[in-house]
């Protein structure tokens, strides 16, 4: 499927990378193919300031060089809605994390993913999802009548795309508890005082816009994972 003769990357190096987990993105927008080509292909002209920011991006990413290749690759990795939806969720020894819309808009997704991986966790599934009033209320129902910010929490999930993650690691027995500790207190202000290295301390604003949702109760992990990786994409 990969057009090696046109992509300008080291095939042996890429083969080594395929042995590990990798992330596939569908990029949409005006002139998306040309923009991606400028970022990833050595023969494409690129402005000096942007070149300085990219660093070694081209050594670790590949992409289609033209529209025909793009269509074929999108069809393979992102089948149409009338085909079976596939994901890599394991639903065992794992927990759920939702990167909230405000964190996505603030371009903190990459930083959150990097922090999570560097902390020793594995991301075994990744999905871009959207909530409406019904699904957001249903997903957060456990907080109804428990936290005063429930309505605002429901509304926050509806304000834009979210990133759903399945967090997994073979090295930690209770992933849900370990990851919740890594995420930090629900109030970022408290997190910054008591646990400044946590995700909410670094990327949260307040108790509603606190960067990420994570499963609080161990017994709810499978329910939340199945909701975001099976029910929502259906």
PALUM-970141 format. One line per 10 residues: number of its first residue (from 1); their letters; for each residue z negated, y negated, x negated of N, C-alpha, C, O. Coordinates in pm, 1 decimal. Each point is the difference from the previous one (the first is absolute). Example, Ala and Ser with C-alpha at 12.3 -4.5 7.8 and 13.67 -1.06 7.14 Angstrom:
<recs>
1> AS> -780.0,569.0,-1319.0,0.0,-119.0,89.0,0.0,-120.0,-90.0,-66.5,1.9,-103.6 ~ 138.5,-106.9,138.6,-6.0,-119.0,-82.0,-73.0,-109.0,77.0,-16.9,-110.8,-50.9
</recs>
This chain:
<recs>
1> XXXXXXXXXX> 0.0,120.2,-81.7,0.0,-120.2,81.7,0.0,-125.6,-85.4,65.6,-97.8,35.8 ~ -136.8,97.6,-147.0,-9.1,-118.7,-84.9,130.1,-17.9,-78.0,46.9,93.2,-65.2 ~ 10.9,-212.3,72.0,124.4,-29.0,-70.4,-32.2,-41.4,-143.8,-8.4,-119.2,-29.3 ~ -9.5,215.7,-59.7,-47.4,-28.6,-135.5,98.3,-83.5,-81.1,-40.5,-84.4,-80.0 ~ 170.4,108.2,101.1,95.4,-71.3,-83.3,5.5,-148.8,33.1,51.0,-78.5,-79.9 ~ -102.5,38.1,195.9,6.8,-139.9,40.7,-134.4,-71.0,-5.8,-7.0,-122.3,12.0 ~ -97.5,197.8,-30.0,-132.3,-59.8,15.6,-56.0,-60.0,-127.2,-87.8,-86.0,6.5 ~ 135.8,128.6,-121.6,-43.1,-61.4,-124.7,-140.2,36.5,-43.1,-63.4,-77.5,-71.7 ~ 11.6,194.4,113.3,-133.5,38.0,-43.9,8.0,126.2,-84.5,100.4,71.2,1.6 ~ -206.5,-44.8,-74.5,-7.2,116.9,-86.8,-27.2,123.4,85.1,-109.4,13.2,54.8
11> XXXXXXXXXX> 206.5,77.8,-42.3,-13.2,113.9,90.7,-111.2,95.0,-41.7,-69.6,53.9,86.1 ~ 50.9,-31.7,-216.4,-105.8,90.9,-44.3,-136.8,-57.7,30.8,-91.2,72.0,40.6 ~ 77.3,-204.2,-60.4,-126.3,-66.3,32.0,-26.9,6.0,148.8,-113.6,20.4,42.6 ~ 219.0,-38.5,36.9,-17.3,3.7,145.2,-37.7,139.3,48.3,-80.5,14.0,92.0 ~ 138.3,89.5,-153.5,-33.0,137.1,38.2,-148.1,28.2,-19.9,-61.4,71.1,79.6 ~ 4.1,-126.7,-185.6,-142.8,17.0,-24.3,-81.1,-66.6,110.7,-101.7,54.1,43.4 ~ 145.8,-171.1,2.4,-72.6,-72.6,104.8,3.2,74.9,132.8,-94.4,-9.2,78.4 ~ 204.3,84.8,-52.0,12.0,72.1,125.5,-104.0,109.8,13.6,-25.1,47.7,110.7 ~ -35.7,-6.9,-220.9,-104.0,102.3,4.3,-129.4,-55.8,57.3,-91.8,75.8,31.5 ~ 83.9,-207.4,-17.7,-119.5,-64.2,51.8,28.4,-60.5,137.5,113.8,-0.5,46.9
21> XXXXXXXXXX> -218.2,-49.9,16.0,16.7,-66.0,128.7,70.2,-133.4,-19.2,-32.2,-74.6,-92.5 ~ 127.5,44.3,179.1,66.9,-129.2,-8.6,14.9,-59.8,139.6,-11.0,70.7,100.1 ~ 35.4,-198.6,-94.3,5.8,-74.7,125.2,142.6,-44.2,27.0,66.8,-54.9,-87.7 ~ -20.3,79.2,210.5,133.8,-41.4,40.6,-12.8,-113.2,101.1,-71.9,12.9,99.1 ~ 141.2,-123.1,-123.6,-5.2,-115.9,88.7,137.8,-28.5,57.4,100.5,9.4,-70.5 ~ -95.9,-44.4,199.2,122.6,-52.5,59.2,-14.3,-151.6,5.3,-86.8,-52.1,70.0 ~ 170.7,-17.4,-142.8,-6.6,-146.2,-7.9,103.4,-58.5,94.9,118.1,33.8,-7.8 ~ -162.3,-121.5,97.6,90.5,-60.7,97.7,4.3,-151.2,-17.5,-98.1,-61.4,-42.0 ~ 212.0,2.4,74.2,13.5,-144.5,-8.5,141.8,-38.4,-36.5,80.7,85.4,-36.6 ~ -50.5,-212.4,46.4,132.7,-49.1,-33.5,28.9,23.8,-148.9,-80.0,-35.4,-86.7
31> XXXXXXXXXX> 195.5,95.9,59.5,42.2,31.0,-138.1,-101.5,87.3,-73.2,-18.0,-13.3,-121.0 ~ -48.4,102.6,194.7,-105.9,83.0,-59.3,51.1,84.3,-116.7,-67.2,11.3,-102.5 ~ 185.9,47.7,117.7,52.8,86.5,-105.9,25.5,-79.6,-127.3,-32.6,45.5,-109.6 ~ 90.6,-163.7,123.9,27.6,-83.4,-117.7,-128.5,-44.2,-69.4,-7.5,-3.8,-122.8 ~ -93.4,-29.5,203.3,-127.5,-44.2,-57.4,-66.2,113.8,-77.4,-46.9,-19.3,-112.1 ~ 43.6,138.2,173.0,-58.8,115.8,-67.9,79.5,33.8,-125.9,-57.4,36.1,-102.8 ~ 188.4,-47.8,111.5,84.2,30.0,-116.3,-31.8,-93.5,-116.5,-5.8,43.8,-114.9 ~ -14.6,-171.0,143.7,-34.5,-95.4,-105.4,-133.0,35.6,-66.0,-18.8,-19.9,-120.0 ~ -72.6,72.7,200.8,-131.8,33.8,-53.0,2.2,125.4,-87.0,-74.2,10.3,-97.6 ~ 160.1,84.6,134.0,-10.9,132.9,-59.9,110.8,39.5,-96.6,-20.5,87.7,-83.9
41> XXXXXXXXXX> 136.6,-149.9,93.5,111.6,47.2,-81.7,24.0,-89.4,-120.9,11.2,-121.8,13.8 ~ -3.4,182.0,-132.6,13.1,-76.1,-125.0,122.2,-90.5,-5.7,-4.0,-104.7,-64.6 ~ 114.9,144.3,132.5,121.9,-78.6,-10.1,3.9,-115.9,98.5,92.5,-81.1,-3.0 ~ -192.0,73.0,89.7,-1.8,-107.2,99.3,-61.0,-126.1,-60.7,-104.0,7.3,-65.4 ~ 167.9,-123.3,86.3,-55.9,-125.7,-53.7,-132.4,-33.4,65.8,-18.9,25.6,118.9 ~ -72.1,-82.0,-194.7,-132.0,-32.1,53.8,-53.2,-125.4,-68.3,18.5,-18.9,-120.3 ~ -83.6,-65.3,196.8,-50.9,-124.9,-55.1,-115.3,26.9,-96.0,-76.6,94.3,19.8 ~ 63.9,-176.5,-123.3,-102.4,20.8,-102.8,-142.7,0.7,54.3,-77.4,87.9,-37.9 ~ 38.2,-183.0,126.1,-137.8,2.5,51.4,-32.7,129.9,71.9,-109.5,54.2,-14.8 ~ 207.0,-3.6,94.2,-21.7,124.3,72.2,-6.7,117.5,-96.0,-78.6,92.6,19.8
51> XXXXXXXXXX> 161.1,-96.4,-124.0,0.3,107.2,-99.3,-136.8,12.1,-67.3,-46.2,110.6,-28.1 ~ -17.7,-223.9,2.8,-132.4,0.7,-62.7,-103.9,62.5,92.3,-90.2,70.0,-46.1 ~ 102.8,-95.2,177.2,-96.2,54.0,96.1,18.7,149.8,19.5,-97.2,71.7,23.7 ~ 221.2,-23.3,-33.2,27.9,140.5,27.4,-61.2,93.9,-102.4,-39.8,111.3,34.3 ~ 31.8,-154.8,-159.9,-55.4,87.3,-102.6,81.2,127.7,-11.2,121.8,-4.6,-17.8 ~ -189.7,120.3,28.2,69.3,127.7,-17.0,30.7,67.3,133.5,7.1,122.7,6.6 ~ 11.2,-201.1,99.8,28.6,56.2,131.7,120.3,93.0,-3.6,-0.5,105.3,63.7 ~ 103.6,-144.1,-138.3,122.4,78.9,-4.1,-20.1,136.3,-65.5,81.2,90.4,19.8 ~ -186.6,-74.6,-96.4,-26.0,128.4,-64.7,-62.5,99.8,96.2,-1.0,120.1,-27.2 ~ -51.0,-168.7,139.4,-76.3,87.2,89.6,56.9,9.9,140.5,-51.2,76.5,81.6
61> XXXXXXXXXX> 156.1,-152.2,-51.6,56.9,0.1,134.6,150.3,21.9,-5.3,66.1,-36.9,-97.1 ~ -13.1,97.5,202.8,144.4,11.3,15.6,36.0,-42.6,141.2,-86.4,-8.6,87.2 ~ 213.9,-18.0,-65.3,46.7,-39.1,132.0,149.9,15.3,7.9,65.4,18.1,-102.7 ~ -8.6,-24.8,223.0,144.0,17.6,17.4,78.3,-116.6,-59.2,-45.6,-114.3,1.8 ~ 163.5,144.6,-54.0,82.2,-104.5,-60.6,102.0,-58.4,96.3,60.3,-103.2,-29.3 ~ -39.9,168.4,145.2,92.1,-56.9,98.4,-38.7,46.1,139.9,-91.3,80.8,16.7 ~ 161.3,-132.8,83.2,-36.8,23.9,139.8,15.8,145.6,40.8,-82.6,51.6,75.3 ~ 186.5,16.0,-122.8,22.1,139.9,37.1,-112.6,90.0,-50.1,-49.1,86.3,72.8 ~ 9.3,-107.5,-197.4,-111.2,78.0,-55.6,-127.9,-30.5,76.7,-79.0,89.9,28.9 ~ 59.2,-216.6,3.8,-119.6,-40.6,74.0,-9.2,71.5,133.6,-106.8,48.8,36.9
71> XXXXXXXXXX> 217.6,-42.1,36.2,-0.1,65.2,131.6,-34.5,147.6,-11.7,-75.1,53.2,81.8 ~ 129.8,13.5,-183.6,-28.8,142.3,-18.4,-146.9,23.2,-32.4,-62.4,91.5,53.6 ~ 7.3,-175.0,-141.8,-138.9,19.1,-41.8,-97.4,-32.8,112.8,-101.0,68.2,16.8 ~ 131.2,-172.5,60.4,-86.1,-34.0,114.0,-1.5,114.5,100.8,-104.7,31.6,56.5 ~ 219.7,30.2,-33.9,7.8,110.3,95.8,-84.0,118.5,-44.7,-60.2,68.5,82.8 ~ 55.8,-43.8,-213.7,-78.6,111.9,-52.4,-149.7,-27.3,10.7,-75.6,83.4,49.8 ~ 33.6,-200.6,-96.6,-143.1,-29.7,-7.1,-58.0,-52.7,130.9,-119.1,16.9,26.5 ~ 202.3,-80.6,55.3,-48.4,-58.6,125.3,90.1,44.0,114.7,83.8,-77.6,45.9 ~ -100.2,201.8,1.2,84.7,51.0,108.2,-16.5,-82.5,126.5,-104.0,-61.9,22.2 ~ 207.5,62.0,60.0,-2.8,-78.8,123.5,-106.1,52.0,94.6,-50.7,111.0,-16.8
81> XXXXXXXXXX> 17.1,-192.2,116.9,-112.2,30.3,89.5,21.1,126.3,82.1,-97.1,58.7,47.8 ~ 223.2,-14.7,-29.9,22.7,121.1,78.3,-12.2,127.1,-84.2,17.4,110.9,50.6 ~ -47.2,-128.0,-178.6,-25.2,113.9,-87.0,-150.2,15.9,-20.9,-78.0,-88.1,36.1 ~ 38.3,199.9,-94.2,-142.5,26.5,-21.1,-56.9,-98.9,-101.0,56.4,-19.7,-107.7 ~ -168.2,-41.9,143.3,-64.8,-93.0,-92.7,-83.3,80.0,-100.1,-82.9,82.2,39.2 ~ 104.8,-105.9,-165.6,-71.3,73.8,-104.4,-88.1,-94.8,-80.1,37.1,-114.7,-24.7 ~ -150.9,162.4,-14.5,-83.4,-75.9,-92.8,-72.0,98.1,-90.8,11.9,121.5,16.2 ~ -85.5,-174.1,-110.0,-63.7,85.1,-101.2,-150.2,15.4,21.0,-70.7,46.0,-89.6 ~ 21.6,-84.2,207.3,-144.0,8.0,26.5,-48.3,144.9,-7.5,66.2,91.5,48.9 ~ -182.6,-72.6,-110.9,-55.9,133.3,-20.9,-99.3,39.6,108.2,-11.1,117.6,34.8
91> XXXXXXXXXX> -61.6,-216.5,18.9,-101.6,21.8,103.6,-111.5,94.1,-47.0,-55.9,75.2,79.9 ~ 24.5,-79.7,-206.8,-113.6,77.3,-51.6,-54.3,-69.6,-124.7,75.2,-55.3,-80.2 ~ -206.6,59.4,66.2,-67.3,-65.8,-112.4,56.8,-139.7,-23.0,30.9,-37.9,-113.0 ~ -17.6,-38.0,221.6,62.0,-132.0,-8.8,-62.1,-93.9,102.4,-77.3,42.3,85.9 ~ 111.9,-170.0,-96.0,-50.1,-99.5,94.1,108.9,-102.6,26.3,103.2,-2.0,-67.0 ~ -127.9,-83.2,165.7,100.8,-95.9,44.6,-32.6,-141.0,-49.0,-115.7,-42.1,-1.5 ~ 219.8,-28.8,-38.3,-13.1,-140.6,-38.0,115.3,-77.7,63.0,114.8,44.2,-5.2 ~ -144.5,-158.5,64.2,102.0,-88.8,55.4,-7.7,-133.3,-73.6,-102.7,-67.8,4.0 ~ 210.8,30.5,-70.8,6.8,-134.3,-58.5,39.5,-95.1,111.8,106.4,15.2,60.0 ~ -190.9,-112.4,-32.0,17.2,-85.1,117.5,114.3,-100.8,-17.0,39.7,-31.7,-112.1
101> XXXXXXXXXX> 12.8,-18.4,225.5,114.8,-91.7,-4.7,-20.1,-122.2,-89.0,92.9,-41.3,-69.5 ~ -211.8,-17.0,70.4,-20.7,-120.7,-80.7,12.6,31.8,-148.9,50.5,-81.8,-76.8 ~ -96.6,200.9,35.5,10.7,39.8,-140.8,144.8,28.9,-37.9,41.0,-23.6,-113.7 ~ 36.3,74.9,209.8,142.8,21.8,-23.5,70.1,-134.1,-19.0,78.8,-16.8,-93.1 ~ -107.8,-78.8,181.7,62.9,-132.6,-9.5,-38.3,-71.8,-129.3,79.6,-75.4,-56.1 ~ -201.4,99.3,10.0,-48.1,-65.6,-122.3,47.5,70.6,-127.0,-40.1,-35.8,-110.7 ~ 125.8,136.4,128.2,61.0,73.5,-112.1,-103.8,70.1,-87.3,11.5,3.4,-122.5 ~ -113.2,52.3,188.7,-104.5,71.9,-72.8,16.4,151.7,5.3,-83.9,73.4,-52.2 ~ 191.7,-26.1,115.1,18.4,144.8,13.1,4.9,67.7,-137.0,-70.0,98.6,-23.0 ~ 151.4,-150.6,-66.8,12.1,59.7,-133.0,-131.5,2.7,-75.0,-32.4,98.9,-65.8
111> XXXXXXXXXX> -43.3,-206.6,75.3,-129.4,-6.6,-69.4,-98.2,101.6,58.1,-74.0,65.1,-73.8 ~ 73.9,-52.1,206.6,-90.4,95.5,64.8,37.0,142.8,-39.1,-87.9,81.5,-28.4 ~ 216.7,-51.1,26.8,44.3,133.6,-41.2,-38.5,28.3,-144.8,-48.8,108.5,-31.6 ~ 70.7,-205.4,-55.3,-32.5,18.6,-141.6,-149.9,20.8,-19.6,-40.8,89.2,-74.4 ~ -41.1,-170.2,140.1,-145.5,15.2,-11.3,-44.0,137.6,48.4,-86.4,63.5,-60.5 ~ 146.5,-18.2,169.8,-36.1,129.3,58.4,32.4,114.1,-95.8,-81.6,90.0,-19.8 ~ 198.7,-93.9,-38.4,40.9,105.2,-93.9,-84.8,-3.5,-126.4,-41.3,104.3,-50.5 ~ 15.6,-224.3,-0.6,-80.5,-12.6,-122.0,-144.3,45.1,21.5,-68.8,35.4,-95.8 ~ 22.5,-36.4,221.6,-135.6,46.1,31.0,-8.2,151.9,9.0,-107.8,55.1,22.1 ~ 221.0,12.8,-39.1,-0.3,145.6,-0.7,43.4,65.1,129.2,-4.7,122.5,12.0
121> XXXXXXXXXX> 47.2,-202.4,85.8,46.7,55.3,126.9,150.5,23.8,-5.5,71.2,-64.3,-77.0 ~ -23.7,157.7,159.9,143.0,25.1,12.7,46.3,-46.7,137.4,-72.2,13.4,98.8 ~ 191.8,-67.5,-93.6,59.8,-39.0,128.1,98.7,109.5,37.3,108.8,8.3,-57.0 ~ -146.6,75.5,152.5,82.1,115.7,35.4,95.4,-27.6,115.2,87.6,81.9,27.6 ~ -102.4,-195.1,40.5,95.4,-39.4,104.4,-2.2,-151.3,14.4,-103.6,-64.0,-18.4 ~ 219.1,7.8,51.5,18.6,-145.2,8.8,93.9,-25.4,116.7,108.2,58.3,6.4 ~ -148.4,-144.5,85.7,83.7,-27.2,117.6,-17.2,-145.2,42.2,-112.0,-50.6,7.7 ~ 223.8,-16.0,19.7,-5.8,-133.6,59.0,-9.9,17.8,150.9,86.1,63.5,60.8 ~ -190.3,-119.2,-0.1,-21.9,17.5,143.7,-25.4,-134.9,66.4,-37.0,-97.2,-65.8 ~ 57.5,93.1,196.7,-33.2,-119.0,79.0,-84.3,42.2,119.3,19.6,107.4,56.8
131> XXXXXXXXXX> -112.5,-192.4,-19.9,-87.0,24.8,114.2,34.0,-96.3,113.1,39.1,-114.2,-24.4 ~ -54.4,160.9,148.6,0.5,-89.2,115.2,-140.7,-0.9,58.6,-90.7,61.9,-55.7 ~ 71.8,-131.1,166.9,-134.9,-11.0,56.9,-58.5,136.5,33.1,-117.5,25.9,-25.7 ~ 199.6,60.6,82.5,-48.3,132.6,39.7,-39.5,84.0,-121.3,-110.2,54.9,-3.9 ~ 198.9,-44.5,-94.5,-27.7,86.7,-114.8,-110.0,-55.5,-89.7,-79.7,75.7,-55.5 ~ 75.4,-208.3,41.4,-105.5,-60.0,-81.9,-136.6,21.0,64.0,-96.8,33.6,-68.3 ~ 89.0,-53.7,200.2,-126.2,20.4,72.2,-44.0,145.0,-9.0,-118.2,29.2,-18.3 ~ 213.5,60.4,31.2,-29.9,142.9,-4.5,-47.5,41.6,-139.1,-97.1,74.6,-13.2 ~ 164.7,-122.3,-89.1,-34.5,37.0,-137.2,-139.4,-49.5,-38.4,-73.6,68.6,-70.9 ~ 37.8,-188.6,118.4,-128.8,-60.8,-36.1,-107.0,20.5,106.6,-103.5,-66.6,-2.2
141> XXXXXXXXXX> 127.9,157.6,94.5,-90.9,18.0,113.8,-142.7,32.1,-41.9,-94.5,-34.5,70.9 ~ 77.7,100.6,-186.2,-133.6,37.6,-46.8,-87.4,-122.9,-25.4,-122.7,10.2,0.0 ~ 185.6,-127.1,-21.9,-75.7,-122.5,-28.4,-30.3,-81.4,125.9,-75.4,-97.2,-5.4 ~ 133.3,136.4,117.5,-19.5,-73.8,124.9,-145.8,7.1,43.5,-55.8,108.8,14.3 ~ -5.6,-224.8,6.8,-140.0,-5.3,38.1,-95.7,17.3,-116.2,-121.7,-5.8,17.7 ~ 176.3,27.2,-137.2,-82.4,20.6,-119.5,1.0,-123.9,-88.4,-104.4,-43.0,-48.9 ~ 223.1,-14.4,28.4,11.4,-121.4,-81.3,49.9,-114.9,86.8,86.3,18.9,85.7 ~ -140.0,-136.0,-108.1,35.5,-116.1,82.6,143.1,-47.0,-24.1,56.8,-69.9,83.9 ~ 1.7,107.0,-196.6,135.9,-44.0,-34.3,107.8,96.2,49.8,115.6,-10.8,-40.9 ~ -151.9,104.3,128.3,95.5,102.7,43.9,131.2,-60.2,50.0,106.7,43.6,-43.2
151> XXXXXXXXXX> -111.3,-141.7,132.1,121.9,-58.6,56.4,86.4,-62.7,-109.4,121.9,17.3,-1.5 ~ -186.0,-90.0,-89.7,74.5,-62.6,-109.6,59.4,105.2,-94.7,108.4,-19.7,-54.8 ~ -179.9,131.4,35.9,51.5,108.5,-83.8,126.1,60.8,61.5,97.4,28.6,-69.7 ~ -101.5,-9.5,201.5,116.4,52.2,71.9,118.5,-94.7,-15.5,111.9,43.5,-27.0 ~ -136.8,-172.1,44.0,106.6,-100.0,-9.7,57.8,-7.4,-141.1,120.6,-18.6,-15.9 ~ -204.3,32.7,-86.5,48.0,-7.8,-138.0,101.8,109.7,-29.8,101.9,-26.3,-63.9 ~ -128.1,148.0,108.9,93.1,109.6,-26.2,134.9,-21.8,67.1,99.9,59.7,-40.0 ~ -96.8,-145.8,143.0,123.3,-24.9,74.7,84.4,-112.0,-59.2,110.7,-24.6,47.9 ~ -159.6,-43.6,-150.1,66.9,-121.5,-47.4,116.4,25.3,-96.1,64.2,-95.1,-44.5 ~ -36.2,220.0,12.4,110.8,28.9,-90.6,-3.7,143.1,-49.3,-86.0,77.6,41.6
161> XXXXXXXXXX> 177.7,-41.6,-129.3,2.8,136.0,-54.1,-127.0,32.2,-78.5,-55.9,-85.0,-69.2 ~ 12.3,210.3,82.0,-113.0,51.4,-77.7,52.2,111.1,-91.5,107.2,55.9,23.5 ~ -182.6,-25.5,-125.8,32.0,113.5,-86.8,-107.1,106.0,21.1,-117.7,-22.6,-28.0 ~ 159.8,138.8,77.7,-92.9,111.5,18.5,5.7,90.3,-122.8,108.1,36.9,-45.8 ~ -224.1,-2.1,-6.5,-8.6,85.6,-118.1,-87.6,120.7,29.1,-102.4,-11.8,67.3 ~ 142.2,127.1,-117.5,-91.7,113.4,-5.1,-52.0,6.1,-142.9,76.8,15.0,-95.0 ~ -208.1,-26.9,81.5,-65.0,1.6,-130.8,-53.5,139.7,-25.9,-73.1,55.9,81.7 ~ 110.2,-0.3,-195.7,-33.6,138.2,-29.2,-36.2,13.7,-147.3,56.1,-70.0,-84.3 ~ -146.9,157.2,53.6,-28.9,30.5,-139.9,-66.4,136.1,-10.5,-91.2,30.4,76.9 ~ 135.3,51.3,-170.4,-61.9,131.1,-18.6,-131.6,-7.7,-76.4,-72.6,99.0,-8.0
171> XXXXXXXXXX> 41.2,-215.4,-48.2,-116.9,-12.1,-86.2,-125.3,-47.7,72.9,-109.4,2.0,-56.5 ~ 124.6,-44.5,181.3,-115.1,-49.6,75.2,-17.5,84.9,125.2,94.7,18.4,76.4 ~ -215.1,33.3,-55.1,-23.8,89.5,112.4,4.5,-73.7,133.4,58.4,50.2,96.1 ~ -118.1,-166.7,-88.8,-1.9,-75.1,124.9,82.8,-126.6,-17.2,-53.1,-106.1,-32.7 ~ 182.4,118.3,54.9,91.3,-111.1,-24.6,-31.3,-118.2,90.0,4.0,-114.6,-44.7 ~ -35.4,140.9,171.6,-25.6,-108.8,94.8,-115.8,-87.7,-46.1,9.8,-122.7,1.9 ~ -118.5,185.3,-43.0,-117.0,-75.3,-45.0,28.5,-73.2,-130.4,-35.8,-116.8,-15.2 ~ 100.2,185.2,-78.5,32.0,-61.0,-129.6,93.6,-119.5,17.3,-18.9,-104.1,-62.9 ~ 119.5,120.0,148.3,95.9,-108.9,16.9,-62.7,-117.0,75.3,27.8,-115.9,-30.9 ~ -111.6,145.5,128.7,-68.3,-108.0,73.5,-85.9,-82.8,-95.4,-6.8,-122.3,12.5
181> XXXXXXXXXX> -57.8,187.8,-106.4,-78.6,-71.3,-100.8,90.0,-88.0,-85.9,-35.9,-113.1,-32.6 ~ 152.7,165.2,-3.9,95.9,-75.6,-81.0,55.1,-121.4,76.1,25.6,-104.7,-59.5 ~ -7.8,119.6,190.3,50.7,-110.1,83.4,-101.9,-112.5,9.5,36.1,-117.6,-5.1 ~ -164.2,153.4,19.1,-105.9,-100.6,2.1,-47.4,-37.6,139.1,56.7,46.2,99.1 ~ -160.5,-129.9,-89.8,-54.0,-44.7,128.5,106.3,-67.8,85.3,94.1,-59.6,-52.6 ~ -109.3,68.9,185.1,100.2,-56.3,90.8,9.8,-151.4,-9.7,105.4,-56.9,28.5 ~ -213.1,-9.0,-68.3,0.0,-145.4,-17.4,32.1,-32.7,-146.5,-81.2,27.9,-88.3 ~ 197.8,-86.2,61.8,38.2,-29.7,-138.4,-98.3,-89.8,-73.9,-15.6,11.9,-121.5 ~ -51.0,-102.1,193.9,-97.5,-87.8,-64.8,-115.1,81.7,-58.1,-43.8,-23.5,-112.6 ~ -3.9,119.1,190.5,-106.2,88.7,-48.5,52.9,86.5,-114.2,-68.9,23.3,-99.3
191> XXXXXXXXXX> 191.9,23.7,115.3,60.7,83.7,-104.1,10.6,-74.8,-132.3,-25.0,57.3,-106.1 ~ 61.7,-184.7,111.9,15.1,-78.0,-123.4,-133.4,-21.0,-71.2,-4.8,-13.2,-122.3 ~ -102.6,10.3,199.7,-132.5,-18.2,-59.4,-57.4,131.0,-53.7,-57.9,3.6,-108.6 ~ 74.8,103.5,185.6,-63.7,126.5,-35.3,91.5,95.7,-76.1,-45.2,72.8,-88.3 ~ 175.0,-73.2,123.1,92.5,95.2,-62.4,133.8,-68.8,-24.7,97.9,26.8,69.7 ~ -94.0,-114.7,-168.1,117.5,-85.0,-23.9,127.0,73.7,-40.9,108.7,-57.6,4.8 ~ -120.3,182.3,-44.5,119.1,73.2,-42.0,70.0,74.6,111.5,102.7,63.5,-24.1 ~ -155.4,-69.3,146.5,57.4,75.2,110.9,123.1,-69.4,57.2,22.8,-118.5,-24.8 ~ 56.3,193.4,101.6,123.4,-54.9,56.6,-26.4,-119.0,91.0,70.4,-100.7,-7.4 ~ -170.7,111.3,92.5,-27.3,-109.3,93.6,-53.5,-123.5,-71.2,25.8,-112.6,42.7
201> XXXXXXXXXX> -98.8,132.8,-148.7,-48.5,-114.6,-77.6,116.2,-74.2,-64.4,-1.7,-122.8,-8.6 ~ 101.9,196.0,-36.3,111.9,-59.8,-72.9,108.4,-56.8,91.3,62.1,-101.3,-32.1 ~ -39.6,167.0,146.4,115.5,-38.4,81.7,-34.6,-40.6,143.0,88.9,-40.2,75.1 ~ -215.4,49.6,-35.9,-39.4,-34.7,135.7,-35.0,-146.5,16.7,-33.6,-67.8,-97.1 ~ 41.3,18.5,220.6,-34.4,-138.3,32.7,-127.6,-8.0,82.9,-91.1,-76.5,-31.3 ~ 85.9,156.7,137.6,-117.1,2.8,87.8,-10.9,139.6,60.4,71.5,91.1,-41.9 ~ -160.1,-73.1,139.9,-24.9,133.1,54.4,117.6,55.6,79.8,7.3,120.8,22.4 ~ 83.8,-205.9,20.3,120.0,44.5,70.8,115.7,17.7,-98.0,65.5,104.3,-2.4 ~ -41.6,-206.0,-77.1,103.0,6.6,-104.4,-65.2,47.9,-130.0,-13.4,-75.1,-96.7 ~ -26.1,201.2,97.8,-69.9,54.3,-117.2,87.2,97.0,-80.1,-49.2,94.8,-61.2
211> XXXXXXXXXX> 178.9,-121.3,63.7,100.9,67.0,-84.2,37.5,140.3,45.3,118.1,28.4,20.2 ~ -216.3,59.9,-3.9,32.5,137.8,35.1,-97.7,55.9,102.5,-116.4,-39.6,6.9 ~ 167.6,132.5,71.7,-84.9,84.3,84.2,-9.4,134.9,-68.4,99.2,49.9,-53.2 ~ -217.4,9.5,54.2,-12.3,138.1,-46.8,-87.3,76.3,98.7,-82.0,-59.1,70.3 ~ 100.1,189.5,-65.5,-77.9,82.2,91.8,-147.5,-7.2,-36.6,-37.8,26.7,-114.0 ~ -45.6,-63.0,211.4,-143.3,-12.8,-25.3,-73.6,133.1,10.7,-86.9,29.8,-81.9 ~ 121.4,50.0,182.5,-69.8,126.1,23.9,84.2,117.0,-49.3,118.4,10.1,32.1 ~ -179.7,77.5,-109.6,72.0,114.3,-56.7,67.8,81.6,108.9,112.5,46.7,-17.9 ~ -181.0,-29.0,131.6,55.6,82.4,107.4,121.2,-63.6,68.2,69.3,66.3,77.2 ~ -43.3,-194.4,-105.2,115.1,-67.7,61.3,124.2,-1.0,-88.7,104.6,-50.1,41.4
221> XXXXXXXXXX> -114.2,104.2,-161.6,112.5,-12.7,-94.2,128.1,63.5,53.2,105.5,-63.3,-2.6 ~ -112.9,186.2,50.3,120.3,68.1,48.6,54.8,-69.9,123.8,121.5,-12.3,15.5 ~ -210.0,-33.7,72.6,44.3,-71.1,120.4,81.0,-124.1,-36.8,106.7,-23.8,56.5 ~ -157.1,-54.5,-150.4,69.9,-122.4,-39.1,130.0,31.0,-73.9,102.0,-64.8,23.3 ~ -105.8,163.0,-111.4,121.2,36.7,-73.4,109.1,49.9,94.3,116.3,-37.9,-13.7 ~ -153.1,121.8,108.3,99.0,50.9,94.9,53.3,-111.7,88.8,116.6,2.0,39.3 ~ -201.0,-99.0,-7.6,44.7,-110.3,84.9,108.5,-81.6,-70.1,103.4,-30.4,59.6 ~ -126.9,-5.0,-186.1,95.5,-88.8,-68.3,120.2,74.8,-58.9,106.3,-59.5,-17.6 ~ -121.3,188.7,-13.0,111.4,71.6,-61.9,72.7,96.0,94.6,107.3,50.1,-33.9 ~ -163.8,-24.2,151.1,66.7,87.9,96.4,30.9,-70.6,132.1,112.1,7.1,50.3
231> XXXX> -212.6,-75.4,5.6,17.4,-59.3,133.2,81.1,-129.5,-4.9,96.3,-14.9,75.2 ~ -133.7,-78.8,-162.5,70.2,-128.7,-5.9,148.2,13.5,-36.6,82.9,-66.3,62.4 ~ -45.9,149.1,-160.8,142.4,8.1,-35.8,85.1,74.8,102.2,122.8,-6.2,-5.5 ~ -187.2,77.1,99.2,75.0,84.3,94.7,89.0,-83.0,91.8,69.5,55.3,85.1
</recs>
